Amino acid sequence: MHVEILTGPTCVRWHFQVARACEQASFAAAISPGARGGEKIAGLDLLLAFERLVYRAPECALQAVAMDAGPAVDATFVVDLCGDTKLQAFPESKAKSHEGAPVIRPLYDGSPDPAAAIYALLERRAPKISVELRDAHGVRIVGQGAIGLRDRRILSFGLNETFARVTSLLVRALRDLRDGIRPAALSPPPEVRAKNSPVVFAGGAFAEKIVAKLLTQMSTRADHWRVAFRRLRDDGVMEGLRWPQAPWTILPDDGRRYYADPFVIVRDGRTHLFVEEFPYSTGKGILGCATIGADGKVGAVKPVLESSGHLSYPQVFERDGQVYMIPESCAERRIALYRAERFPDRWTLDCVLVDDVEASDATLLEHAGRFWLFAALSDGGASSWDALGLFFADDLRGPWRAHPRNPVLVDVCAARPGGAISARDESLLRVAQDCSSFYGGGMTICRIDALDPENYAQSILTRLAPPESLGAIAAHTLNRCGDFEAIDFHAEPMRRGLGRVFARSPGVPAG
C-alpha cells in the first residue's frame, strides 16, 4: 500500500522520519512538497542555532532538508503535514487517485500547524496531540496523546520528542486503516494558541540552567533515589488507593550509590528485596538484593547481576518452582529473561524475549492463557515516559509478538510501568508512572478494562503524589509480596521546590 506524505514548501528532517516509519510498517511512502504551509516563527532558527552552540543540542526535527520532488504516486492513504490552517478541502496532492483516499493529519493543541506545537514548547508545556481522519465517513479524531518532555528548557529536545511521538501516532492510525480497525471517535481537542518569543524562552532557559548548576554543586547528589519498605497490615496501597499512615523503613545506603526500582519476593520463607544499585563511580546500574528478616530488619544489599550495559527494574517472579527475573536492559535494545541458578545471587541468561526494541520497565503478566509484557517504548527519539507498548505470547519463552496497535497508549500520566500488575476484586490493577510534571513526579493506579491481541483499554482509579511521610518529592515504583510493600522515592531537601519551579525531574535514574 502506498502512502503520500504532503508537506509545505520546505521539507524537514521530521518528514523523512515519518516516511521511514511508514516503510518500517510495510507501507511504500513518497514525500510530496507543496506550496502551502504553516506559520513561520521569527527567531526560531536563531534559537535552534544557539542551542546547538551552547548546549550541544542534537540536530532538530525541524531542520530543513533539501529534496527534489518525486514522481506522482497512486496513493492508498495520504498523510497531510502541510500545516495549512485555512485548508478546508483536500490538500494539494500529486496522487492520481486521491479522491476518496483517506487522509490523516496531526493536530497540535487543536491546530494542524506545527507552529502551535512550537509555541506550546516555548511556554514550557507539552502540546496536546491528536490525529484527525478524513474519509468517506466524515471527519473525526481517531488518536490522541499526552506526551512527555524530559527537559523543557531546551527547545530542540522538546521538538524531537514531540515529533517522534507524533510519528508513532500517525503510523498507528495508518495501520488501523490498513487492517480495517475503526477506533471510536474521540472528542476534538480545544484549540490553544500562545505567542511566546524564542528570545524570551532562550534567556529564561539559560538563566535557569546556571542556577540549577550552582544549586547542584551546593547540594548533595541530585539523583539520589532511595528505597523504603514496610510491613502490611491490611492497608496496602493497591487496596486503599492511598498512601498508608504506617511508617516506612528506609534501606540504608552509604551516599556513594542510590537504590531504586524495588521488587519483593518470598522464597523458602524469607523475604528478599531486589533493587537497582547505581554506584556513582561507575555510572552504570547493577542489580542487588537484601534480605528482610521476620523482625523487619534488613540486611546489606549484595550485588547479584551485572552486565555490559545498564540494568534496572529487576522484576523477579516464581513459576513452576523456578525463579526468573526480567530486568530492564533498554541500553542493549532487548527484553531478556534470566533464570536463577542459585537464588538469589547467581543468574544466567535464559533467553531473549523481545529483540531490537527500546523498551523500559518491561512488566510481565500471565492472564487468560497468555503471557503479556507491558513496557514503555521510546524508539525514534521519543521520550520513554509517555508510551505504553504491549507484547504477547502463548509461552513464557515465546515467540513474542508486538501488539498491532503499539503504542496502545500515549499518556505521560499513566503509560510507563511502575511495578508489577496485581489482581484485586476480579480486576487487574497496574501501577504507572505519572511524569507529567517531571520524572517520578507521582504514580497512577489504573484498572485494565480490555486486554487482547486487538485491543487495550484502562481506566485511572487514582493519582498519588509522592508520600509526604517520607518528605518525598518524587516516587515511581511500588511493589509488594508476602507481608511487605516497597517503594522508591527522592527527597533531596535543597531541591524540594526546584522540580516544580523548573518543571523537570530532581534526578532521573539511569534506568
VOKOLGU-187549 format. One line per field, with one value per residue (C-alpha): residue number from 1; residue in one letter; chain; x, y, z. Coordinates in nm, 2 decimals. Example, Ala and Ser with C-alpha at 12.3 -4.5 7.8 and 13.67 -1.06 7.14 Angstrom:
<atoms>
pagu: c(1:2)
nuke: c(a:s)
zati: c(A:A)
east: c(1.23:1.37)
north: c(-0.45:-0.11)
up: c(0.78:0.71)
</atoms>
This chain:
<atoms>
pagu: c(1:2:3:4:5:6:7:8:9:10:11:12:13:14:15:16:17:18:19:20:21:22:23:24:25:26:27:28:29:30:31:32:33:34:35:36:37:38:39:40:41:42:43:44:45:46:47:48:49:50:51:52:53:54:55:56:57:58:59:60:61:62:63:64:65:66:67:68:69:70:71:72:73:74:75:76:77:78:79:80:81:82:83:84:85:86:87:88:89:90:91:92:93:94:95:96:97:98:99:100:101:102:103:104:105:106:107:108:109:110:111:112:113:114:115:116:117:118:119:120:121:122:123:124:125:126:127:128:129:130:131:132:133:134:135:136:137:138:139:140:141:142:143:144:145:146:147:148:149:150:151:152:153:154:155:156:157:158:159:160:161:162:163:164:165:166:167:168:169:170:171:172:173:174:175:176:177:178:179:180:181:182:183:184:185:186:187:188:189:190:191:192:193:194:195:196:197:198:199:200:201:202:203:204:205:206:207:208:209:210:211:212:213:214:215:216:217:218:219:220:221:222:223:224:225:226:227:228:229:230:231:232:233:234:235:236:237:238:239:240:241:242:243:244:245:246:247:248:249:250:251:252:253:254:255:256:257:258:259:260:261:262:263:264:265:266:267:268:269:270:271:272:273:274:275:276:277:278:279:280:281:282:283:284:285:286:287:288:289:290:291:292:293:294:295:296:297:298:299:300:301:302:303:304:305:306:307:308:309:310:311:312:313:314:315:316:317:318:319:320:321:322:323:324:325:326:327:328:329:330:331:332:333:334:335:336:337:338:339:340:341:342:343:344:345:346:347:348:349:350:351:352:353:354:355:356:357:358:359:360:361:362:363:364:365:366:367:368:369:370:371:372:373:374:375:376:377:378:379:380:381:382:383:384:385:386:387:388:389:390:391:392:393:394:395:396:397:398:399:400:401:402:403:404:405:406:407:408:409:410:411:412:413:414:415:416:417:418:419:420:421:422:423:424:425:426:427:428:429:430:431:432:433:434:435:436:437:438:439:440:441:442:443:444:445:446:447:448:449:450:451:452:453:454:455:456:457:458:459:460:461:462:463:464:465:466:467:468:469:470:471:472:473:474:475:476:477:478:479:480:481:482:483:484:485:486:487:488:489:490:491:492:493:494:495:496:497:498:499:500:501:502:503:504:505:506:507:508:509:510:511)
nuke: c(m:h:v:e:i:l:t:g:p:t:c:v:r:w:h:f:q:v:a:r:a:c:e:q:a:s:f:a:a:a:i:s:p:g:a:r:g:g:e:k:i:a:g:l:d:l:l:l:a:f:e:r:l:v:y:r:a:p:e:c:a:l:q:a:v:a:m:d:a:g:p:a:v:d:a:t:f:v:v:d:l:c:g:d:t:k:l:q:a:f:p:e:s:k:a:k:s:h:e:g:a:p:v:i:r:p:l:y:d:g:s:p:d:p:a:a:a:i:y:a:l:l:e:r:r:a:p:k:i:s:v:e:l:r:d:a:h:g:v:r:i:v:g:q:g:a:i:g:l:r:d:r:r:i:l:s:f:g:l:n:e:t:f:a:r:v:t:s:l:l:v:r:a:l:r:d:l:r:d:g:i:r:p:a:a:l:s:p:p:p:e:v:r:a:k:n:s:p:v:v:f:a:g:g:a:f:a:e:k:i:v:a:k:l:l:t:q:m:s:t:r:a:d:h:w:r:v:a:f:r:r:l:r:d:d:g:v:m:e:g:l:r:w:p:q:a:p:w:t:i:l:p:d:d:g:r:r:y:y:a:d:p:f:v:i:v:r:d:g:r:t:h:l:f:v:e:e:f:p:y:s:t:g:k:g:i:l:g:c:a:t:i:g:a:d:g:k:v:g:a:v:k:p:v:l:e:s:s:g:h:l:s:y:p:q:v:f:e:r:d:g:q:v:y:m:i:p:e:s:c:a:e:r:r:i:a:l:y:r:a:e:r:f:p:d:r:w:t:l:d:c:v:l:v:d:d:v:e:a:s:d:a:t:l:l:e:h:a:g:r:f:w:l:f:a:a:l:s:d:g:g:a:s:s:w:d:a:l:g:l:f:f:a:d:d:l:r:g:p:w:r:a:h:p:r:n:p:v:l:v:d:v:c:a:a:r:p:g:g:a:i:s:a:r:d:e:s:l:l:r:v:a:q:d:c:s:s:f:y:g:g:g:m:t:i:c:r:i:d:a:l:d:p:e:n:y:a:q:s:i:l:t:r:l:a:p:p:e:s:l:g:a:i:a:a:h:t:l:n:r:c:g:d:f:e:a:i:d:f:h:a:e:p:m:r:r:g:l:g:r:v:f:a:r:s:p:g:v:p:a:g)
zati: c(A:A:A:A:A:A:A:A:A:A:A:A:A:A:A:A:A:A:A:A:A:A:A:A:A:A:A:A:A:A:A:A:A:A:A:A:A:A:A:A:A:A:A:A:A:A:A:A:A:A:A:A:A:A:A:A:A:A:A:A:A:A:A:A:A:A:A:A:A:A:A:A:A:A:A:A:A:A:A:A:A:A:A:A:A:A:A:A:A:A:A:A:A:A:A:A:A:A:A:A:A:A:A:A:A:A:A:A:A:A:A:A:A:A:A:A:A:A:A:A:A:A:A:A:A:A:A:A:A:A:A:A:A:A:A:A:A:A:A:A:A:A:A:A:A:A:A:A:A:A:A:A:A:A:A:A:A:A:A:A:A:A:A:A:A:A:A:A:A:A:A:A:A:A:A:A:A:A:A:A:A:A:A:A:A:A:A:A:A:A:A:A:A:A:A:A:A:A:A:A:A:A:A:A:A:A:A:A:A:A:A:A:A:A:A:A:A:A:A:A:A:A:A:A:A:A:A:A:A:A:A:A:A:A:A:A:A:A:A:A:A:A:A:A:A:A:A:A:A:A:A:A:A:A:A:A:A:A:A:A:A:A:A:A:A:A:A:A:A:A:A:A:A:A:A:A:A:A:A:A:A:A:A:A:A:A:A:A:A:A:A:A:A:A:A:A:A:A:A:A:A:A:A:A:A:A:A:A:A:A:A:A:A:A:A:A:A:A:A:A:A:A:A:A:A:A:A:A:A:A:A:A:A:A:A:A:A:A:A:A:A:A:A:A:A:A:A:A:A:A:A:A:A:A:A:A:A:A:A:A:A:A:A:A:A:A:A:A:A:A:A:A:A:A:A:A:A:A:A:A:A:A:A:A:A:A:A:A:A:A:A:A:A:A:A:A:A:A:A:A:A:A:A:A:A:A:A:A:A:A:A:A:A:A:A:A:A:A:A:A:A:A:A:A:A:A:A:A:A:A:A:A:A:A:A:A:A:A:A:A:A:A:A:A:A:A:A:A:A:A:A:A:A:A:A:A:A:A:A:A:A:A:A:A:A:A:A:A:A:A:A:A:A:A:A:A:A:A:A:A:A:A:A:A:A:A:A:A:A:A:A:A:A:A:A:A:A:A:A:A:A:A:A:A:A:A:A:A:A:A:A)
east: c(0.00:0.12:0.13:0.17:0.32:0.22:0.44:0.47:0.72:1.01:1.09:1.24:1.40:1.08:0.91:1.17:1.13:0.76:0.85:1.09:0.85:0.58:0.83:0.91:0.54:0.54:0.40:0.55:0.60:0.65:0.70:0.53:0.62:0.35:0.31:0.10:0.25:0.22:0.33:0.70:0.82:1.06:1.38:1.32:1.63:1.84:1.73:1.80:2.14:2.21:2.11:2.34:2.63:2.57:2.40:2.54:2.18:2.13:2.00:1.64:1.34:1.25:1.59:1.53:1.65:1.70:1.47:1.37:1.01:0.95:0.72:0.34:0.21:-0.12:-0.18:-0.39:-0.36:-0.25:-0.07:-0.12:0.17:0.15:0.02:-0.22:-0.48:-0.71:-0.73:-1.08:-1.09:-0.85:-0.49:-0.26:-0.16:0.01:-0.19:-0.39:-0.64:-0.66:-1.04:-1.17:-0.83:-0.84:-0.64:-0.49:-0.32:-0.18:-0.33:-0.12:-0.35:-0.62:-0.43:-0.27:0.01:0.33:0.38:0.12:0.34:0.64:0.46:0.35:0.71:0.82:0.57:0.75:0.45:0.38:0.12:-0.18:-0.15:-0.44:-0.48:-0.76:-0.90:-1.09:-1.26:-1.59:-1.74:-1.66:-1.40:-1.32:-1.04:-0.90:-0.60:-0.47:-0.16:-0.03:0.35:0.64:0.92:1.25:1.39:1.16:1.44:1.59:1.35:1.55:1.49:1.12:1.08:1.25:1.05:0.72:0.75:0.89:0.58:0.35:0.51:0.42:0.06:0.04:0.17:-0.07:-0.35:-0.23:-0.20:-0.56:-0.68:-0.49:-0.61:-0.97:-0.97:-1.22:-1.13:-1.40:-1.42:-1.26:-1.36:-1.20:-0.93:-0.98:-0.76:-0.50:-0.26:0.01:0.28:0.58:0.90:1.20:1.42:1.24:1.25:1.63:1.70:1.49:1.63:1.99:1.94:1.77:2.05:2.31:2.10:2.04:2.41:2.50:2.25:2.37:2.72:2.59:2.38:2.43:2.37:2.08:1.99:1.99:1.70:1.62:1.41:1.17:0.96:0.70:0.50:0.15:-0.14:-0.45:-0.35:-0.19:-0.18:-0.35:-0.64:-0.68:-0.57:-0.38:-0.06:-0.09:-0.04:0.21:0.58:0.83:1.18:1.44:1.70:2.04:2.30:2.65:2.58:2.81:2.52:2.15:1.89:1.57:1.31:1.24:1.08:0.99:0.97:0.93:1.13:1.17:1.00:1.24:1.16:1.41:1.42:1.57:1.68:1.87:2.20:2.36:2.72:2.82:3.18:3.08:2.77:2.61:2.33:2.36:2.11:2.13:1.94:1.89:1.70:1.43:1.41:1.10:1.16:1.15:1.52:1.70:2.05:2.31:2.25:2.47:2.52:2.35:2.36:2.58:2.61:2.80:2.51:2.29:2.04:1.75:1.38:1.45:1.11:1.16:0.89:0.85:0.70:0.69:0.93:1.19:1.27:1.31:1.39:1.32:1.54:1.54:1.82:1.70:2.06:2.10:1.78:1.62:1.39:1.57:1.47:1.71:1.69:1.83:2.10:2.14:1.89:1.93:2.29:2.36:2.17:2.21:2.06:1.77:1.66:1.58:1.21:1.20:1.49:1.58:1.34:1.40:1.17:1.19:1.05:0.91:0.65:0.52:0.16:0.01:-0.36:-0.63:-0.39:-0.14:0.17:0.19:0.47:0.39:0.68:0.75:0.85:1.09:1.21:1.27:1.39:1.07:1.06:1.04:0.79:0.47:0.40:0.29:0.36:0.24:0.39:0.22:0.30:0.14:0.45:0.69:0.98:0.78:0.76:0.66:0.46:0.41:0.06:-0.06:-0.17:0.16:0.19:-0.15:-0.14:0.03:-0.02:0.26:0.04:-0.04:0.18:0.52:0.50:0.58:0.55:0.40:0.04:-0.19:-0.54:-0.79:-1.16:-1.16:-0.99:-0.63:-0.46:-0.14:0.09:0.20:0.44:0.30:0.57:0.35:0.54:0.88:1.02:0.89:0.65:0.39:0.21:-0.11:-0.31:-0.51:-0.77:-0.72:-1.05:-0.96:-0.66:-0.64:-0.44:-0.66:-0.74:-0.62:-0.80:-0.75:-0.92:-0.74:-0.85:-0.64:-0.33:-0.08:0.16:0.49:0.43:0.46:0.55:0.89:0.94:0.94:0.93:0.93:0.84:0.79:0.79:0.55:0.57:0.46:0.49:0.40:0.40:0.59:0.54:0.82:0.86:1.14:1.14:1.35:1.37:1.66:1.59:1.77:1.57:1.23:1.09:1.31:1.12:0.81:0.97:1.17:0.91:1.18:1.30:1.51:1.71:1.64:1.75:1.97:1.71)
north: c(0.00:0.35:0.65:1.00:1.24:1.60:1.88:2.25:2.41:2.32:1.96:1.89:1.60:1.50:1.44:1.18:1.02:0.98:0.82:0.58:0.48:0.41:0.19:0.00:-0.06:-0.21:0.09:0.24:0.61:0.91:1.28:1.55:1.91:2.17:2.54:2.58:2.57:2.68:2.99:3.09:3.19:3.48:3.40:3.02:2.93:3.16:2.99:2.64:2.75:2.90:2.56:2.37:2.61:2.64:2.32:2.09:2.01:1.75:1.81:1.93:1.76:2.08:2.13:2.19:1.92:1.96:1.74:1.71:1.65:1.28:1.11:1.10:0.81:0.63:0.68:0.44:0.68:1.04:1.20:1.57:1.75:2.08:2.27:2.50:2.61:2.76:2.44:2.30:2.09:1.81:1.95:1.97:1.63:1.46:1.14:1.04:0.86:1.10:1.14:0.91:0.82:0.85:1.15:1.17:1.47:1.56:1.84:2.03:2.19:2.15:2.31:2.14:2.40:2.28:2.63:2.56:2.28:2.52:2.79:2.53:2.42:2.78:2.80:2.50:2.27:1.97:2.03:1.80:1.58:1.44:1.26:1.36:1.13:1.24:0.97:0.87:0.86:1.22:1.40:1.27:1.23:0.87:0.92:1.13:1.15:1.34:1.34:1.36:1.62:1.53:1.88:2.17:2.43:2.31:2.35:2.12:1.83:1.90:1.93:1.60:1.42:1.58:1.49:1.14:1.07:1.23:0.99:0.68:0.81:0.87:0.52:0.36:0.54:0.41:0.05:0.08:0.19:-0.09:-0.35:-0.24:-0.12:0.16:0.32:0.50:0.87:1.08:1.43:1.71:1.89:2.26:2.49:2.67:2.92:3.12:3.35:3.32:3.46:3.24:3.51:3.52:3.14:3.13:3.39:3.23:2.88:2.99:3.16:2.86:2.63:2.84:2.85:2.47:2.40:2.62:2.45:2.11:2.20:2.33:2.03:1.65:1.42:1.55:1.20:1.02:0.79:0.57:0.26:0.22:-0.08:-0.15:-0.45:-0.48:-0.46:-0.47:-0.13:-0.19:0.09:-0.11:-0.19:0.16:0.36:0.59:0.61:0.45:0.62:0.35:0.44:0.32:0.17:0.32:0.09:0.23:0.35:0.50:0.80:0.67:0.50:0.51:0.24:0.23:0.01:-0.23:-0.57:-0.81:-1.19:-1.45:-1.77:-2.05:-1.84:-1.55:-1.21:-1.08:-0.72:-0.67:-0.33:-0.14:-0.03:0.27:0.34:0.69:0.58:0.37:0.54:0.21:0.03:-0.33:-0.54:-0.61:-0.80:-0.76:-0.99:-0.86:-1.06:-1.16:-0.88:-0.63:-0.56:-0.55:-0.68:-0.54:-0.51:-0.76:-0.74:-1.03:-0.94:-0.72:-0.69:-0.49:-0.24:-0.07:-0.28:-0.17:-0.27:-0.63:-0.78:-1.12:-1.39:-1.77:-2.01:-2.39:-2.39:-2.19:-1.82:-1.59:-1.22:-0.97:-0.67:-0.36:-0.38:-0.09:0.01:-0.33:-0.29:-0.61:-0.76:-1.06:-1.34:-1.46:-1.77:-1.82:-2.09:-2.03:-1.80:-1.51:-1.44:-1.64:-1.57:-1.69:-1.56:-1.79:-1.63:-1.30:-1.25:-0.94:-0.82:-0.49:-0.28:0.03:-0.08:0.04:-0.12:-0.44:-0.59:-0.95:-1.06:-1.40:-1.36:-1.57:-1.82:-1.57:-1.40:-1.03:-0.78:-0.41:-0.17:0.19:0.24:0.51:0.42:0.70:0.95:0.99:1.01:0.68:0.85:0.86:0.55:0.20:-0.09:-0.45:-0.78:-1.12:-1.49:-1.83:-1.95:-1.76:-1.81:-1.70:-1.65:-1.30:-1.07:-0.69:-0.57:-0.44:-0.11:-0.03:0.21:0.12:0.43:0.77:0.93:1.08:1.05:0.67:0.49:0.39:0.09:0.14:-0.20:-0.55:-0.60:-0.74:-0.88:-0.71:-0.79:-0.97:-0.67:-0.63:-0.32:-0.17:0.10:0.36:0.65:1.00:1.20:1.49:1.74:1.56:1.21:1.03:1.31:1.06:0.74:0.64:0.33:0.20:-0.07:-0.27:-0.28:-0.45:-0.67:-0.89:-0.91:-0.65:-0.40:-0.24:0.00:0.12:0.35:0.57:0.49:0.74:0.95:0.95:1.23:1.12:1.02:1.32:1.10:1.04:1.40:1.28:1.50:1.20:0.83:0.59:0.23:0.03:-0.34:-0.60:-0.96:-1.16:-0.93:-0.64:-0.35:-0.14:0.19:0.42:0.79:1.10:1.36:1.59:1.88:2.16:2.06:2.04:2.33:2.32:2.04:2.24:2.57:2.43:2.15:1.89:1.59:1.64:1.35:1.07:0.72:0.59:0.32)
up: c(0.00:-0.09:0.14:0.01:0.27:0.19:0.32:0.29:0.06:0.30:0.38:0.72:0.90:1.06:0.73:0.64:0.98:0.90:0.57:0.73:0.99:0.72:0.54:0.86:0.89:0.54:0.35:0.04:0.12:-0.10:0.01:-0.19:-0.11:-0.18:-0.19:0.12:0.47:0.83:1.01:1.02:1.37:1.38:1.57:1.57:1.36:1.57:1.89:1.75:1.64:1.99:2.15:1.92:2.01:2.38:2.48:2.21:2.12:1.85:1.50:1.53:1.38:1.20:1.03:0.66:0.43:0.05:-0.16:-0.52:-0.60:-0.66:-0.92:-0.88:-0.68:-0.67:-0.30:-0.09:0.21:0.25:0.54:0.55:0.72:0.53:0.83:0.64:0.89:0.62:0.42:0.41:0.10:0.01:0.01:-0.29:-0.40:-0.69:-0.62:-0.92:-0.70:-0.41:-0.45:-0.18:-0.03:0.35:0.48:0.83:0.98:1.32:1.53:1.79:2.06:1.80:1.51:1.21:1.21:1.37:1.49:1.76:1.89:1.89:2.08:2.34:2.39:2.42:2.71:2.87:2.82:2.60:2.32:2.32:2.01:1.81:1.48:1.26:0.99:0.68:0.47:0.33:0.68:0.76:0.98:1.32:1.58:1.59:1.81:2.10:2.31:2.62:2.55:2.79:2.78:2.96:2.96:2.89:2.89:2.55:2.26:2.03:2.27:2.30:1.93:1.87:2.13:2.02:1.65:1.73:1.92:1.66:1.41:1.61:1.64:1.27:1.18:1.43:1.25:0.91:1.04:1.17:0.83:0.66:0.90:0.89:1.26:1.33:1.66:1.84:1.76:2.03:2.14:1.94:2.14:2.22:2.02:2.23:2.09:2.26:2.12:2.35:2.20:2.12:2.26:2.59:2.61:2.54:2.81:3.07:3.00:3.01:3.35:3.49:3.38:3.56:3.88:3.86:3.81:4.11:4.33:4.22:4.33:4.66:4.74:4.76:4.47:4.26:4.15:4.49:4.50:4.80:4.87:5.16:5.27:5.54:5.68:5.55:5.80:5.57:5.45:5.11:4.86:4.59:4.82:4.97:4.67:4.90:5.10:5.44:5.77:5.89:5.89:5.63:5.69:5.46:5.31:5.43:5.17:5.20:4.98:4.71:4.53:4.51:4.53:4.32:4.15:4.44:4.38:4.66:4.65:4.93:4.88:5.13:5.39:5.36:5.21:4.95:4.83:4.48:4.37:4.11:4.26:4.09:4.20:4.11:4.05:3.75:3.63:3.54:3.72:3.85:4.04:4.41:4.68:5.05:5.29:5.52:5.85:6.03:6.27:5.98:5.99:5.65:5.57:5.34:4.97:4.78:4.41:4.22:3.85:3.63:3.25:3.00:2.99:3.25:3.44:3.65:3.73:3.85:3.81:3.99:3.99:4.06:3.81:3.83:4.12:3.93:4.00:3.70:3.65:3.37:3.43:3.22:2.97:2.74:2.66:2.50:2.30:2.42:2.68:2.84:3.07:3.34:3.55:3.90:3.90:4.27:4.43:4.50:4.39:4.07:3.75:3.39:3.07:2.98:2.65:2.48:2.48:2.25:2.05:1.88:2.08:2.30:2.59:2.95:3.27:3.10:3.33:3.29:3.33:3.28:3.20:3.03:2.89:2.75:2.87:2.83:2.86:2.94:2.85:2.79:2.42:2.31:1.96:1.72:1.98:2.17:2.55:2.75:2.98:2.77:2.55:2.66:2.43:2.47:2.36:2.40:2.37:2.44:2.62:2.85:2.61:2.31:2.03:2.14:1.91:1.93:1.97:1.63:1.78:1.96:2.13:2.27:2.50:2.48:2.81:3.02:3.33:3.30:3.05:3.18:3.41:3.78:3.93:3.90:3.79:4.06:4.07:4.31:4.33:3.99:3.83:3.71:3.85:3.72:3.86:3.61:3.65:3.63:3.47:3.36:3.59:3.59:3.60:3.90:3.99:4.11:4.05:3.88:3.97:3.67:3.61:3.29:3.11:2.79:2.71:2.40:2.07:1.91:2.19:2.51:2.74:3.10:3.35:3.60:3.95:4.14:4.11:4.41:4.48:4.64:5.01:5.24:5.53:5.36:5.27:4.91:4.60:4.36:4.36:4.07:4.17:4.40:4.46:4.72:4.81:5.12:5.42:5.28:5.04:4.89:4.71:4.58:4.64:4.61:4.89:4.82:5.06:4.87:4.56:4.72:4.52:4.21:4.04:4.05:3.95:3.66:3.57:3.55:3.74:4.05:3.92:3.67:3.75:3.47:3.40)
</atoms>
